[in-house]
């Protein structure tokens, strides 16, 4: 049942993002969290798989859309579909494996079985059901998602039949996505399986960090950068570097065009050599400006909860499990045509830096967990948070689409992230979301 306007807490309207302030209660309020599940995770397009994870008919993986578990399955005709991983009889899971290949799925509770197309194929004690005139097998299949589409290897799904198309949802952000998804004719793939871990933080704190928090890097990761690279993060760029925050529909990318390599590639000679060898290909496919973004020091969040670092090639989803808990699923993306030694270097580099034991991820996890706990205090959560860095830095750029802001040390992307978040949580329909966005941009 859709949330009514009265179900949305009034204090959401107290966020004054134009002045650079945010209400802390967005990180701690259970009612707000329930509104997020209904109006963001049950409505937006969410990343569910990379096509390379589903190589054959019957290949599947288990993932989450909000707190709804779904099975993503390669169909007999080569297409991909996704279904709730919940039996329509008593609700038990029909598959407990994280990934694999199957001819169908069977519920452990009462033996109902389903094909890879989600249709009910059999039941235990079938004769009893055959005697029941109201039992309609055609209505007893696994519930499919409302829409599922792919963009250059990335598979997205939504539970909302009225959601805009994936292409409209992404908008001009595809210009930036192609930097990592389409810089080589062979496309991309995920390698090395998946790492899953748990964080005691609100999902938005992690998502907004990847949306563009370059400010924390030189401070939070100073010792880790010294250990891994032999120099502080703050010394890897230049004070007058060409850098930007860009955002479209709440999707955010921050990058520094003068710091390709080094921290972004962990100073691995194999990766650096590969990037140099491919420079001409990058320019031919992407143009000179976007070619400089490949392997740059940058971070991205595709709204709401799909993040990646284009240099380290770590991709992750922040799966919400309540206001104070997030499950992190992590993969490594590489060019399919890259040499195996380069793929291995990226995979090992991601494990060293952005994994549960990674030198950078441990720093981030501590900060996110302590911030979530501190914001929950009765008096603390009454105090607004400052998001005012970079007010007035928006520019018009000849090549970069979307909302463009000069400077990598900026809060611009975080402000746009929360504007999109607020538009969705406070709107009863996509039409209202669009109206709010247009009114703000006028």
VOFIDREN-295675 format. One record per residue (C-alpha): residue in three letters; x, y, z; residue number from 1. Coordinates in steps of 0.02 Angstrom, whole numbers, plus 50000, padded with zeros to 5 digits. Example, Ala and Ser with C-alpha at 12.3 -4.5 7.8 and 13.67 -1.06 7.14 Angstrom:
<rs>
(r 'ALA', (50615, 49775, 50390), 1) (r 'SER', (50684, 49947, 50357), 2) 
</rs>
This chain:
<rs>
(r 'UNK', (50000, 50000, 50000), 1) (r 'UNK', (50071, 50168, 49950), 2) (r 'UNK', (50117, 50291, 50086), 3) (r 'UNK', (49998, 50434, 50111), 4) (r 'UNK', (50063, 50612, 50126), 5) (r 'UNK', (50024, 50607, 50313), 6) (r 'UNK', (50146, 50462, 50329), 7) (r 'UNK', (50292, 50572, 50276), 8) (r 'UNK', (50368, 50661, 50427), 9) (r 'UNK', (50341, 50849, 50423), 10) (r 'UNK', (50520, 50886, 50474), 11) (r 'UNK', (50584, 50828, 50303), 12) (r 'UNK', (50534, 51000, 50242), 13) (r 'UNK', (50656, 51079, 50366), 14) (r 'UNK', (50803, 51031, 50256), 15) (r 'UNK', (50873, 51196, 50189), 16) (r 'UNK', (50991, 51131, 50056), 17) (r 'UNK', (50997, 51295, 49961), 18) (r 'UNK', (51081, 51368, 50116), 19) (r 'UNK', (51185, 51212, 50146), 20) (r 'UNK', (51095, 51131, 50294), 21) (r 'UNK', (51023, 50956, 50320), 22) (r 'UNK', (50915, 50886, 50459), 23) (r 'UNK', (51011, 50747, 50550), 24) (r 'UNK', (50852, 50648, 50577), 25) (r 'UNK', (50860, 50586, 50397), 26) (r 'UNK', (50991, 50462, 50463), 27) (r 'UNK', (50900, 50400, 50619), 28) (r 'UNK', (50711, 50413, 50603), 29) (r 'UNK', (50622, 50246, 50579), 30) (r 'UNK', (50473, 50330, 50495), 31) (r 'UNK', (50587, 50412, 50369), 32) (r 'UNK', (50670, 50244, 50337), 33) (r 'UNK', (50502, 50163, 50301), 34) (r 'UNK', (50463, 50304, 50181), 35) (r 'UNK', (50628, 50271, 50092), 36) (r 'UNK', (50586, 50088, 50067), 37) (r 'UNK', (50417, 50133, 49993), 38) (r 'UNK', (50459, 50287, 49890), 39) (r 'UNK', (50640, 50258, 49840), 40) (r 'UNK', (50682, 50074, 49843), 41) (r 'UNK', (50511, 50014, 49784), 42) (r 'UNK', (50505, 50149, 49650), 43) (r 'UNK', (50679, 50189, 49580), 44) (r 'UNK', (50783, 50090, 49458), 45) (r 'UNK', (50907, 49986, 49560), 46) (r 'UNK', (51064, 49895, 49503), 47) (r 'UNK', (51038, 49706, 49518), 48) (r 'UNK', (51175, 49623, 49413), 49) (r 'UNK', (51307, 49633, 49279), 50) (r 'UNK', (51269, 49528, 49127), 51) (r 'UNK', (51435, 49438, 49145), 52) (r 'UNK', (51370, 49363, 49307), 53) (r 'UNK', (51234, 49273, 49209), 54) (r 'UNK', (51329, 49185, 49069), 55) (r 'UNK', (51211, 49039, 49031), 56) (r 'UNK', (51029, 48990, 49027), 57) (r 'UNK', (50975, 48966, 49208), 58) (r 'UNK', (51119, 49068, 49280), 59) (r 'UNK', (51054, 49161, 49432), 60) (r 'UNK', (51105, 49267, 49579), 61) (r 'UNK', (51020, 49324, 49739), 62) (r 'UNK', (51018, 49508, 49778), 63) (r 'UNK', (50912, 49642, 49861), 64) (r 'UNK', (50802, 49785, 49808), 65) (r 'UNK', (50779, 49879, 49970), 66) (r 'UNK', (50730, 49744, 50095), 67) (r 'UNK', (50651, 49636, 49959), 68) (r 'UNK', (50759, 49490, 49906), 69) (r 'UNK', (50756, 49452, 49721), 70) (r 'UNK', (50819, 49315, 49605), 71) (r 'UNK', (50897, 49379, 49444), 72) (r 'UNK', (50893, 49241, 49313), 73) (r 'UNK', (50953, 49218, 49134), 74) (r 'UNK', (50804, 49156, 49033), 75) (r 'UNK', (50798, 49023, 48897), 76) (r 'UNK', (50789, 49156, 48761), 77) (r 'UNK', (50943, 49245, 48827), 78) (r 'UNK', (50849, 49387, 48912), 79) (r 'UNK', (50862, 49425, 49099), 80) (r 'UNK', (50718, 49433, 49222), 81) (r 'UNK', (50703, 49454, 49409), 82) (r 'UNK', (50578, 49387, 49536), 83) (r 'UNK', (50543, 49403, 49721), 84) (r 'UNK', (50634, 49261, 49809), 85) (r 'UNK', (50477, 49216, 49905), 86) (r 'UNK', (50357, 49071, 49881), 87) (r 'UNK', (50176, 49129, 49857), 88) (r 'UNK', (50118, 48987, 49973), 89) (r 'UNK', (50194, 49034, 50142), 90) (r 'UNK', (50327, 49158, 50091), 91) (r 'UNK', (50485, 49055, 50118), 92) (r 'UNK', (50635, 49081, 50004), 93) (r 'UNK', (50639, 48969, 49852), 94) (r 'UNK', (50828, 48985, 49835), 95) (r 'UNK', (50959, 49004, 49971), 96) (r 'UNK', (51115, 49001, 49861), 97) (r 'UNK', (51200, 49167, 49824), 98) (r 'UNK', (51230, 49122, 49641), 99) (r 'UNK', (51238, 48975, 49522), 100) (r 'UNK', (51148, 48889, 49380), 101) (r 'UNK', (50982, 48798, 49397), 102) (r 'UNK', (50841, 48720, 49296), 103) (r 'UNK', (50717, 48784, 49424), 104) (r 'UNK', (50689, 48826, 49607), 105) (r 'UNK', (50603, 48727, 49745), 106) (r 'UNK', (50537, 48792, 49910), 107) (r 'UNK', (50602, 48690, 50057), 108) (r 'UNK', (50444, 48717, 50159), 109) (r 'UNK', (50306, 48630, 50058), 110) (r 'UNK', (50391, 48577, 49898), 111) (r 'UNK', (50319, 48704, 49775), 112) (r 'UNK', (50432, 48713, 49622), 113) (r 'UNK', (50459, 48849, 49494), 114) (r 'UNK', (50541, 48864, 49324), 115) (r 'UNK', (50676, 48991, 49283), 116) (r 'UNK', (50535, 49095, 49209), 117) (r 'UNK', (50453, 49103, 49381), 118) (r 'UNK', (50303, 48997, 49334), 119) (r 'UNK', (50238, 48865, 49456), 120) (r 'UNK', (50288, 48694, 49388), 121) (r 'UNK', (50239, 48577, 49528), 122) (r 'UNK', (50171, 48558, 49705), 123) (r 'UNK', (50187, 48426, 49840), 124) (r 'UNK', (50026, 48323, 49858), 125) (r 'UNK', (49968, 48381, 49688), 126) (r 'UNK', (49808, 48278, 49696), 127) (r 'UNK', (49745, 48382, 49842), 128) (r 'UNK', (49767, 48542, 49742), 129) (r 'UNK', (49686, 48462, 49588), 130) (r 'UNK', (49529, 48436, 49692), 131) (r 'UNK', (49526, 48619, 49741), 132) (r 'UNK', (49425, 48714, 49609), 133) (r 'UNK', (49488, 48886, 49664), 134) (r 'UNK', (49672, 48841, 49643), 135) (r 'UNK', (49738, 48928, 49487), 136) (r 'UNK', (49919, 48878, 49448), 137) (r 'UNK', (49939, 49023, 49326), 138) (r 'UNK', (49921, 49145, 49471), 139) (r 'UNK', (50043, 49056, 49586), 140) (r 'UNK', (50210, 49098, 49505), 141) (r 'UNK', (50350, 49201, 49579), 142) (r 'UNK', (50314, 49387, 49575), 143) (r 'UNK', (50417, 49472, 49439), 144) (r 'UNK', (50488, 49647, 49447), 145) (r 'UNK', (50384, 49776, 49353), 146) (r 'UNK', (50523, 49825, 49232), 147) (r 'UNK', (50700, 49765, 49197), 148) (r 'UNK', (50823, 49841, 49075), 149) (r 'UNK', (51009, 49839, 49037), 150) (r 'UNK', (51131, 49979, 49001), 151) (r 'UNK', (51297, 49922, 48925), 152) (r 'UNK', (51311, 49769, 49036), 153) (r 'UNK', (51231, 49838, 49194), 154) (r 'UNK', (51060, 49764, 49235), 155) (r 'UNK', (50933, 49873, 49327), 156) (r 'UNK', (50757, 49834, 49388), 157) (r 'UNK', (50612, 49926, 49467), 158) (r 'UNK', (50455, 49871, 49558), 159) (r 'UNK', (50359, 50020, 49490), 160) (r 'UNK', (50265, 49995, 49325), 161) (r 'UNK', (50245, 50184, 49313), 162) (r 'UNK', (50430, 50223, 49330), 163) (r 'UNK', (50512, 50312, 49183), 164) (r 'UNK', (50617, 50209, 49065), 165) (r 'UNK', (50793, 50169, 49124), 166) (r 'UNK', (50864, 50284, 48991), 167) (r 'UNK', (50756, 50429, 49053), 168) (r 'UNK', (50800, 50387, 49233), 169) (r 'UNK', (50986, 50396, 49193), 170) (r 'UNK', (50964, 50549, 49082), 171) (r 'UNK', (51123, 50636, 49025), 172) (r 'UNK', (51221, 50540, 49157), 173) (r 'UNK', (51254, 50407, 49024), 174) (r 'UNK', (51383, 50529, 48954), 175) (r 'UNK', (51485, 50496, 49111), 176) (r 'UNK', (51442, 50311, 49131), 177) (r 'UNK', (51516, 50277, 48960), 178) (r 'UNK', (51686, 50331, 49027), 179) (r 'UNK', (51701, 50165, 49117), 180) (r 'UNK', (51572, 50058, 49025), 181) (r 'UNK', (51615, 50100, 48844), 182) (r 'UNK', (51798, 50147, 48832), 183) (r 'UNK', (51839, 49984, 48742), 184) (r 'UNK', (51744, 49891, 48607), 185) (r 'UNK', (51743, 49729, 48709), 186) (r 'UNK', (51638, 49803, 48849), 187) (r 'UNK', (51658, 49757, 49032), 188) (r 'UNK', (51640, 49612, 49152), 189) (r 'UNK', (51641, 49578, 49339), 190) (r 'UNK', (51787, 49471, 49399), 191) (r 'UNK', (51831, 49381, 49559), 192) (r 'UNK', (51659, 49351, 49633), 193) (r 'UNK', (51577, 49460, 49766), 194) (r 'UNK', (51627, 49518, 49939), 195) (r 'UNK', (51487, 49545, 50065), 196) (r 'UNK', (51504, 49635, 50229), 197) (r 'UNK', (51400, 49729, 50357), 198) (r 'UNK', (51415, 49909, 50416), 199) (r 'UNK', (51332, 49987, 50568), 200) (r 'UNK', (51286, 50144, 50472), 201) (r 'UNK', (51144, 50224, 50377), 202) (r 'UNK', (51153, 50184, 50191), 203) (r 'UNK', (51147, 50368, 50141), 204) (r 'UNK', (51307, 50411, 50234), 205) (r 'UNK', (51403, 50287, 50126), 206) (r 'UNK', (51312, 50336, 49965), 207) (r 'UNK', (51342, 50523, 49989), 208) (r 'UNK', (51526, 50489, 50024), 209) (r 'UNK', (51546, 50408, 49854), 210) (r 'UNK', (51438, 50543, 49775), 211) (r 'UNK', (51581, 50664, 49796), 212) (r 'UNK', (51667, 50677, 49965), 213) (r 'UNK', (51844, 50713, 49907), 214) (r 'UNK', (51867, 50820, 50063), 215) (r 'UNK', (51892, 50669, 50176), 216) (r 'UNK', (52024, 50583, 50069), 217) (r 'UNK', (52177, 50684, 50119), 218) (r 'UNK', (52133, 50675, 50303), 219) (r 'UNK', (52045, 50509, 50334), 220) (r 'UNK', (52159, 50410, 50217), 221) (r 'UNK', (52323, 50500, 50251), 222) (r 'UNK', (52410, 50356, 50340), 223) (r 'UNK', (52343, 50224, 50220), 224) (r 'UNK', (52403, 50324, 50070), 225) (r 'UNK', (52575, 50341, 50150), 226) (r 'UNK', (52582, 50154, 50177), 227) (r 'UNK', (52521, 50103, 50004), 228) (r 'UNK', (52588, 50242, 49893), 229) (r 'UNK', (52728, 50320, 49993), 230) (r 'UNK', (52649, 50493, 49986), 231) (r 'UNK', (52495, 50580, 50058), 232) (r 'UNK', (52336, 50586, 49955), 233) (r 'UNK', (52341, 50776, 49964), 234) (r 'UNK', (52504, 50778, 49866), 235) (r 'UNK', (52441, 50673, 49721), 236) (r 'UNK', (52346, 50815, 49638), 237) (r 'UNK', (52377, 51000, 49611), 238) (r 'UNK', (52303, 51150, 49699), 239) (r 'UNK', (52243, 51220, 49532), 240) (r 'UNK', (52190, 51052, 49461), 241) (r 'UNK', (52046, 51045, 49337), 242) (r 'UNK', (51913, 50958, 49440), 243) (r 'UNK', (51724, 50952, 49448), 244) (r 'UNK', (51567, 50895, 49534), 245) (r 'UNK', (51434, 50845, 49407), 246) (r 'UNK', (51260, 50776, 49438), 247) (r 'UNK', (51102, 50726, 49342), 248) (r 'UNK', (50939, 50666, 49423), 249) (r 'UNK', (51030, 50638, 49588), 250) (r 'UNK', (51168, 50535, 49503), 251) (r 'UNK', (51337, 50608, 49552), 252) (r 'UNK', (51518, 50602, 49489), 253) (r 'UNK', (51666, 50699, 49557), 254) (r 'UNK', (51835, 50692, 49469), 255) (r 'UNK', (52006, 50770, 49451), 256) (r 'UNK', (52073, 50775, 49273), 257) (r 'UNK', (52253, 50811, 49327), 258) (r 'UNK', (52280, 50656, 49432), 259) (r 'UNK', (52255, 50506, 49320), 260) (r 'UNK', (52346, 50355, 49391), 261) (r 'UNK', (52441, 50349, 49556), 262) (r 'UNK', (52311, 50329, 49695), 263) (r 'UNK', (52175, 50285, 49571), 264) (r 'UNK', (52276, 50138, 49503), 265) (r 'UNK', (52373, 50103, 49664), 266) (r 'UNK', (52530, 50149, 49565), 267) (r 'UNK', (52525, 49974, 49489), 268) (r 'UNK', (52640, 49973, 49338), 269) (r 'UNK', (52533, 49845, 49246), 270) (r 'UNK', (52377, 49952, 49260), 271) (r 'UNK', (52470, 50114, 49218), 272) (r 'UNK', (52549, 50033, 49065), 273) (r 'UNK', (52379, 49969, 49007), 274) (r 'UNK', (52300, 50141, 49025), 275) (r 'UNK', (52441, 50222, 48927), 276) (r 'UNK', (52429, 50092, 48789), 277) (r 'UNK', (52242, 50122, 48774), 278) (r 'UNK', (52250, 50314, 48773), 279) (r 'UNK', (52218, 50329, 48586), 280) (r 'UNK', (52072, 50208, 48596), 281) (r 'UNK', (51999, 50307, 48740), 282) (r 'UNK', (52012, 50469, 48642), 283) (r 'UNK', (51933, 50393, 48486), 284) (r 'UNK', (51785, 50322, 48582), 285) (r 'UNK', (51759, 50458, 48712), 286) (r 'UNK', (51841, 50617, 48652), 287) (r 'UNK', (51989, 50704, 48733), 288) (r 'UNK', (51902, 50765, 48892), 289) (r 'UNK', (51818, 50601, 48941), 290) (r 'UNK', (51975, 50504, 48894), 291) (r 'UNK', (52062, 50597, 49035), 292) (r 'UNK', (51928, 50535, 49156), 293) (r 'UNK', (51976, 50352, 49131), 294) (r 'UNK', (52076, 50299, 49284), 295) (r 'UNK', (52063, 50470, 49365), 296) (r 'UNK', (52046, 50504, 49551), 297) (r 'UNK', (51857, 50507, 49562), 298) (r 'UNK', (51703, 50433, 49643), 299) (r 'UNK', (51524, 50402, 49586), 300) (r 'UNK', (51353, 50364, 49657), 301) (r 'UNK', (51211, 50313, 49543), 302) (r 'UNK', (51055, 50360, 49640), 303) (r 'UNK', (51006, 50289, 49758), 304) (r 'UNK', (51134, 50159, 49816), 305) (r 'UNK', (51251, 50101, 49675), 306) (r 'UNK', (51428, 50170, 49692), 307) (r 'UNK', (51596, 50145, 49609), 308) (r 'UNK', (51772, 50215, 49597), 309) (r 'UNK', (51825, 50229, 49414), 310) (r 'UNK', (52010, 50217, 49454), 311) (r 'UNK', (52008, 50069, 49572), 312) (r 'UNK', (51861, 49991, 49476), 313) (r 'UNK', (51774, 49940, 49636), 314) (r 'UNK', (51584, 49932, 49618), 315) (r 'UNK', (51465, 49916, 49764), 316) (r 'UNK', (51286, 49927, 49824), 317) (r 'UNK', (51233, 49995, 49994), 318) (r 'UNK', (51086, 49882, 50041), 319) (r 'UNK', (50976, 49960, 50177), 320) (r 'UNK', (50937, 49852, 50329), 321) (r 'UNK', (50865, 49984, 50444), 322) (r 'UNK', (50916, 50162, 50490), 323) (r 'UNK', (51075, 50099, 50574), 324) (r 'UNK', (51133, 49953, 50467), 325) (r 'UNK', (51193, 49932, 50288), 326) (r 'UNK', (51246, 49774, 50197), 327) (r 'UNK', (51386, 49807, 50074), 328) (r 'UNK', (51403, 49702, 49915), 329) (r 'UNK', (51565, 49732, 49818), 330) (r 'UNK', (51629, 49681, 49646), 331) (r 'UNK', (51774, 49726, 49531), 332) (r 'UNK', (51738, 49783, 49353), 333) (r 'UNK', (51867, 49771, 49212), 334) (r 'UNK', (51872, 49786, 49024), 335) (r 'UNK', (51834, 49615, 48952), 336) (r 'UNK', (51977, 49631, 48826), 337) (r 'UNK', (52107, 49683, 48955), 338) (r 'UNK', (52255, 49564, 48982), 339) (r 'UNK', (52228, 49441, 49124), 340) (r 'UNK', (52372, 49512, 49223), 341) (r 'UNK', (52289, 49683, 49219), 342) (r 'UNK', (52123, 49609, 49276), 343) (r 'UNK', (52213, 49521, 49418), 344) (r 'UNK', (52301, 49681, 49468), 345) (r 'UNK', (52136, 49776, 49481), 346) (r 'UNK', (52055, 49634, 49578), 347) (r 'UNK', (52198, 49621, 49702), 348) (r 'UNK', (52212, 49809, 49717), 349) (r 'UNK', (52028, 49824, 49760), 350) (r 'UNK', (52047, 49689, 49892), 351) (r 'UNK', (52193, 49782, 49969), 352) (r 'UNK', (52104, 49950, 49976), 353) (r 'UNK', (51914, 49933, 49967), 354) (r 'UNK', (51865, 49770, 50051), 355) (r 'UNK', (51820, 49733, 50233), 356) (r 'UNK', (52007, 49719, 50272), 357) (r 'UNK', (52059, 49854, 50148), 358) (r 'UNK', (52166, 49996, 50212), 359) (r 'UNK', (52046, 50131, 50147), 360) (r 'UNK', (51880, 50045, 50183), 361) (r 'UNK', (51922, 50017, 50366), 362) (r 'UNK', (51948, 50205, 50384), 363) (r 'UNK', (51781, 50243, 50300), 364) (r 'UNK', (51683, 50112, 50396), 365) (r 'UNK', (51737, 50183, 50564), 366) (r 'UNK', (51686, 50359, 50516), 367) (r 'UNK', (51517, 50307, 50445), 368) (r 'UNK', (51473, 50199, 50595), 369) (r 'UNK', (51521, 50331, 50724), 370) (r 'UNK', (51429, 50467, 50627), 371) (r 'UNK', (51271, 50361, 50625), 372) (r 'UNK', (51281, 50327, 50812), 373) (r 'UNK', (51318, 50508, 50857), 374) (r 'UNK', (51174, 50575, 50751), 375) (r 'UNK', (51051, 50466, 50849), 376) (r 'UNK', (51071, 50566, 51010), 377) (r 'UNK', (50910, 50651, 51070), 378) (r 'UNK', (50986, 50825, 51077), 379) (r 'UNK', (51116, 50793, 50941), 380) (r 'UNK', (50988, 50752, 50809), 381) (r 'UNK', (50903, 50920, 50835), 382) (r 'UNK', (51057, 51009, 50767), 383) (r 'UNK', (51069, 51032, 50578), 384) (r 'UNK', (51220, 50972, 50480), 385) (r 'UNK', (51323, 51087, 50369), 386) (r 'UNK', (51327, 51046, 50183), 387) (r 'UNK', (51372, 51221, 50123), 388) (r 'UNK', (51543, 51196, 50044), 389) (r 'UNK', (51547, 51261, 49865), 390) (r 'UNK', (51387, 51363, 49863), 391) (r 'UNK', (51392, 51472, 49708), 392) (r 'UNK', (51519, 51366, 49613), 393) (r 'UNK', (51400, 51308, 49475), 394) (r 'UNK', (51464, 51343, 49299), 395) (r 'UNK', (51412, 51316, 49119), 396) (r 'UNK', (51529, 51197, 49030), 397) (r 'UNK', (51544, 51175, 48842), 398) (r 'UNK', (51562, 50985, 48850), 399) (r 'UNK', (51501, 50923, 49019), 400) (r 'UNK', (51311, 50897, 49030), 401) (r 'UNK', (51203, 50909, 49184), 402) (r 'UNK', (51234, 51018, 49336), 403) (r 'UNK', (51420, 51060, 49337), 404) (r 'UNK', (51518, 51134, 49483), 405) (r 'UNK', (51700, 51184, 49481), 406) (r 'UNK', (51811, 51104, 49612), 407) (r 'UNK', (51830, 50929, 49680), 408) (r 'UNK', (51825, 50989, 49862), 409) (r 'UNK', (51640, 51032, 49864), 410) (r 'UNK', (51472, 50983, 49940), 411) (r 'UNK', (51377, 51013, 49779), 412) (r 'UNK', (51346, 50830, 49739), 413) (r 'UNK', (51289, 50792, 49915), 414) (r 'UNK', (51163, 50933, 49906), 415) (r 'UNK', (51095, 50867, 49742), 416) (r 'UNK', (51089, 50690, 49812), 417) (r 'UNK', (50977, 50748, 49955), 418) (r 'UNK', (50870, 50857, 49843), 419) (r 'UNK', (50830, 50704, 49737), 420) (r 'UNK', (50805, 50601, 49895), 421) (r 'UNK', (50685, 50732, 49965), 422) (r 'UNK', (50589, 50748, 49801), 423) (r 'UNK', (50557, 50560, 49800), 424) (r 'UNK', (50516, 50536, 49984), 425) (r 'UNK', (50396, 50684, 49985), 426) (r 'UNK', (50308, 50642, 49821), 427) (r 'UNK', (50164, 50522, 49792), 428) (r 'UNK', (50199, 50498, 49606), 429) (r 'UNK', (50334, 50517, 49474), 430) (r 'UNK', (50235, 50663, 49404), 431) (r 'UNK', (50252, 50752, 49570), 432) (r 'UNK', (50438, 50712, 49576), 433) (r 'UNK', (50460, 50790, 49404), 434) (r 'UNK', (50357, 50943, 49454), 435) (r 'UNK', (50463, 50972, 49609), 436) (r 'UNK', (50623, 50958, 49507), 437) (r 'UNK', (50563, 51078, 49373), 438) (r 'UNK', (50503, 51206, 49499), 439) (r 'UNK', (50671, 51205, 49586), 440) (r 'UNK', (50768, 51227, 49423), 441) (r 'UNK', (50664, 51374, 49363), 442) 
</rs>
